[in-house]
Amino acid sequence: MVWSTNYTPLNKSGSFYFRLTKRTIKTSPKTRSIGIDKETTNYYRKATHFGHKSIYLSETNSWHPSMSQYHLGIRNDITICNLQQTQKCLSRAFYVLNKILENGGNVLIVNTNPEFYKLSINSMKFIEKNLPFKTFRLLSYCFYKWIGGTLTNYKQISRSIYCYIKFSQRCSDFCERNNIDFTRYQKIKKCFQGYGTVSDNSIVVSLQHKPDIIFLFNPSDNQNLISEANRLQIPIIGCTDTSSDATGITYPIPCNNTSVEFTLYLYKKLYRVLKNLK
């Protein structure tokens, strides 16, 4: 079951509402007859089209004005994304991402949603395991907490990253064997583990001062990161919910950024892009 639309035009208040009816979507030719392709149907099944009402918005507004062009309508105070716009924006964003990676550019992936921490870490481990190191080092990631000044105060942050990797190289095995737990070390590890690694007994810091592009999964929770990136003129691919402010996002992807299936779909799509690099 998916939702088909029957919407009314804009009213005087500047918003529009539409009626949703349940309709069974099958493969061709039924799918083609109602104008929904297979890819868009998959987005429906992943609950990509459901928006959320932000706690930062007023009670009368359930969506952010900067996202109005990507909306299909509102039902039961839930804003619905236009999945045709989602597909278009997603194709454009991954085209840019592919071109940057082909030229050897560095990509910073940020998803600080605690619900997706294990999913994100396991996805990066899978990519690292199945791709050569020279390809994986093009990625740097942050899945725990964004530390303010990581980009704008990179000189100091890079020293902290180097010290963490050096300590981890020397003492991590010893701590695991003897069941020694440092609370501070565990927090630093969660913050910095995606910024560098050890290869052939040499420390490699994958996070560059100025990444070529940032892939941000939850823009609403990382406004400081957006400010730093805009200050350094770094383009951002952002998974923008209906309540997100897309002002500082270079390539917004209108979607439900709390959907587990869609988040996993994006990681798989990123893996395919890296795998097909020449």
Secondary structure, DSSP 4 states (H G I P E B T S, - for coil): -EEEEEE----TTS---EEEEEE---STTHHHHTT--HHHHHHHHTTTTB----TTS-TT--S-GGGGGGEEEEETTEEEE-HHHHHHHHHHHHHHHHHHHHTT--EEEE---GGGHHHHHHHHHHHHHHS-HHHHTTEEEE-S-PPTTTTTTHHHHHHHHHHHHHHHHHHHHHHHHTT---HHHHHHHHHHTTSEEEETTEEEE---SS-SEEEES-GGG-HHHHHHHHHTT--EEEEE-TTS--TT-SEEEES-TT-HHHHHHHHHHHHHHHHT--
